[in-house]
Amino acid sequence: MTVAEYNKCVDDYSDGVYRFILKNIRNEDKAKDVVQDTFEKLWIKVEAVSPGKGKSYLFTTAYHTMIDLIRKETRITPFEAEKHDFPIQPTHYSGLAAILEEAVAKLPEDQRSVIMLRDYEDYSYEEIATITGLTESQVKVYIFRGRMFLKSYIGSIESVL
């Protein structure tokens, strides 16, 4: 991969990688850090990456960087626990997008990642398997289970609207 091809990857895929990571970890600063680390790793391996494999390399690296960050954060315990008294939000309809976002947030990490790659980023099962390191059949199972959870969580569309 040449420098021009690297720059094209940055221009073409940075928004998609950022959206994917942000939807999974829900923290803008951490998502930006993961994306920056991902592009840094691509720059380090720029000679080894084939020109046509830039997108796949970016999403795979971003996924693994995100998983590493999540694992690191679960091992770290805060020095002092903070207590917040937030007002309770009403449970009435707040928009279909908000309800769907809330439902996706409740999915397990693996299911959420494959759902995001399939339904938001429009990757094929084979590409998702390559990115996540799962088998294609595992990807299909996680997507099926995630969609079933979303369907049961949301219920019928008439009850939401």
C-alpha positions as CSV (number, residue, x, y, z in Angstrom):
1,M,0.0,0.0,0.0
2,T,1.4,3.4,-0.9
3,V,1.0,6.7,1.0
4,A,-1.7,7.8,-1.5
5,E,-3.6,4.6,-0.9
6,Y,-3.3,5.1,2.8
7,N,-4.6,8.6,2.5
8,K,-7.5,7.3,0.4
9,C,-8.3,4.8,3.1
10,V,-8.4,7.6,5.7
11,D,-10.7,9.6,3.6
12,D,-13.0,6.7,2.6
13,Y,-13.3,4.8,5.8
14,S,-12.6,7.0,8.8
15,D,-16.3,8.0,9.3
16,G,-17.5,4.4,9.0
17,V,-14.9,3.1,11.5
18,Y,-15.7,5.9,13.9
19,R,-19.5,5.3,13.7
20,F,-19.0,1.5,14.2
21,I,-16.8,2.1,17.3
22,L,-19.0,4.9,18.7
23,K,-22.1,2.7,18.5
24,N,-20.4,0.0,20.4
25,I,-18.6,1.9,23.2
26,R,-20.8,5.0,23.4
27,N,-18.1,7.4,24.3
28,E,-16.9,9.9,21.7
29,D,-13.4,10.5,23.2
30,K,-12.7,6.7,23.5
31,A,-14.1,6.1,20.0
32,K,-11.8,8.8,18.6
33,D,-8.8,7.2,20.4
34,V,-9.7,3.8,19.0
35,V,-9.9,5.2,15.5
36,Q,-6.7,7.0,15.9
37,D,-4.9,3.9,17.2
38,T,-6.4,1.9,14.3
39,F,-5.0,4.3,11.7
40,E,-1.7,4.4,13.5
41,K,-1.5,0.6,13.3
42,L,-2.3,0.7,9.6
43,W,0.4,3.3,9.1
44,I,2.9,1.0,10.9
45,K,1.9,-1.9,8.7
46,V,1.3,0.1,5.5
47,E,3.9,-1.9,3.6
48,A,2.4,-5.3,4.5
49,V,-1.3,-4.4,3.8
50,S,-2.5,-5.1,0.2
51,P,-4.1,-2.1,-1.5
52,G,-7.5,-3.8,-1.8
53,K,-7.5,-5.0,1.9
54,G,-7.4,-1.6,3.6
55,K,-11.1,-1.5,4.6
56,S,-11.0,-5.0,6.0
57,Y,-7.8,-4.4,7.8
58,L,-9.2,-1.1,9.3
59,F,-12.4,-2.7,10.6
60,T,-10.7,-5.8,11.9
61,T,-8.0,-3.7,13.7
62,A,-10.6,-1.3,15.1
63,Y,-12.7,-4.1,16.4
64,H,-9.8,-5.8,18.2
65,T,-8.6,-2.4,19.5
66,M,-12.1,-1.7,20.9
67,I,-12.2,-5.2,22.5
68,D,-8.8,-4.6,24.1
69,L,-10.0,-1.2,25.5
70,I,-13.2,-2.8,26.9
71,R,-11.2,-5.6,28.6
72,K,-8.7,-3.1,30.0
73,E,-11.5,-1.0,31.4
74,T,-13.2,-4.0,33.1
75,R,-10.0,-4.8,35.0
76,I,-9.7,-1.2,36.3
77,T,-11.7,-0.4,39.4
78,P,-12.3,3.2,40.2
79,F,-10.6,4.7,43.3
80,E,-13.8,5.9,44.7
81,A,-17.3,5.1,43.4
82,E,-19.3,8.1,42.4
83,K,-23.0,8.3,43.1
84,H,-25.2,10.3,40.8
85,D,-28.7,11.3,41.5
86,F,-30.2,11.6,38.0
87,P,-33.9,12.4,37.6
88,I,-35.9,9.4,36.5
89,Q,-36.7,9.7,32.8
90,P,-40.4,9.2,31.8
91,T,-41.0,5.8,30.1
92,H,-43.2,7.3,27.3
93,Y,-42.3,7.2,23.6
94,S,-39.1,9.1,23.0
95,G,-38.7,8.2,19.3
96,L,-38.1,5.0,17.5
97,A,-34.4,5.7,17.0
98,A,-33.9,6.2,20.7
99,I,-35.8,3.0,21.6
100,L,-33.8,1.1,19.0
101,E,-30.5,2.5,20.3
102,E,-31.5,1.6,23.9
103,A,-32.3,-1.9,22.8
104,V,-29.0,-2.3,20.8
105,A,-27.1,-1.1,23.9
106,K,-28.6,-4.0,25.9
107,L,-27.2,-6.6,23.6
108,P,-24.1,-8.6,24.6
109,E,-20.9,-7.3,23.1
110,D,-20.5,-10.0,20.4
111,Q,-24.1,-9.7,19.2
112,R,-24.0,-5.9,19.2
113,S,-20.8,-5.8,17.1
114,V,-22.1,-8.2,14.5
115,I,-25.5,-6.5,14.3
116,M,-23.8,-3.1,13.9
117,L,-21.5,-4.5,11.1
118,R,-24.3,-6.2,9.3
119,D,-27.2,-3.7,9.6
120,Y,-25.4,-0.4,10.0
121,E,-22.3,-0.9,8.0
122,D,-23.8,-3.4,5.5
123,Y,-21.0,-6.0,5.6
124,S,-21.5,-9.6,4.4
125,Y,-21.4,-12.5,6.8
126,E,-18.0,-13.5,5.4
127,E,-16.6,-10.0,5.9
128,I,-18.0,-9.9,9.5
129,A,-16.4,-13.3,10.3
130,T,-13.1,-12.0,9.0
131,I,-13.3,-8.8,11.0
132,T,-14.4,-10.4,14.3
133,G,-12.5,-13.6,14.1
134,L,-15.7,-15.7,14.4
135,T,-16.8,-18.4,12.1
136,E,-19.5,-17.5,9.5
137,S,-22.0,-19.7,11.3
138,Q,-21.3,-18.0,14.6
139,V,-21.9,-14.7,13.0
140,K,-25.2,-15.8,11.7
141,V,-26.2,-17.2,15.1
142,Y,-25.2,-14.0,16.9
143,I,-27.1,-11.9,14.4
144,F,-30.2,-14.1,14.7
145,R,-30.1,-14.1,18.5
146,G,-29.5,-10.3,18.5
147,R,-32.4,-9.7,16.2
148,M,-34.7,-11.9,18.2
149,F,-33.8,-10.0,21.4
150,L,-34.4,-6.7,19.6
151,K,-37.8,-8.0,18.4
152,S,-38.8,-9.1,21.8
153,Y,-37.5,-6.0,23.5
154,I,-39.2,-3.6,21.2
155,G,-42.4,-5.7,20.7
156,S,-44.7,-4.8,17.9
157,I,-44.1,-1.6,16.0
158,E,-47.7,-0.6,16.7
159,S,-47.1,-0.5,20.4
160,V,-44.1,1.7,20.0
161,L,-45.8,4.2,17.7
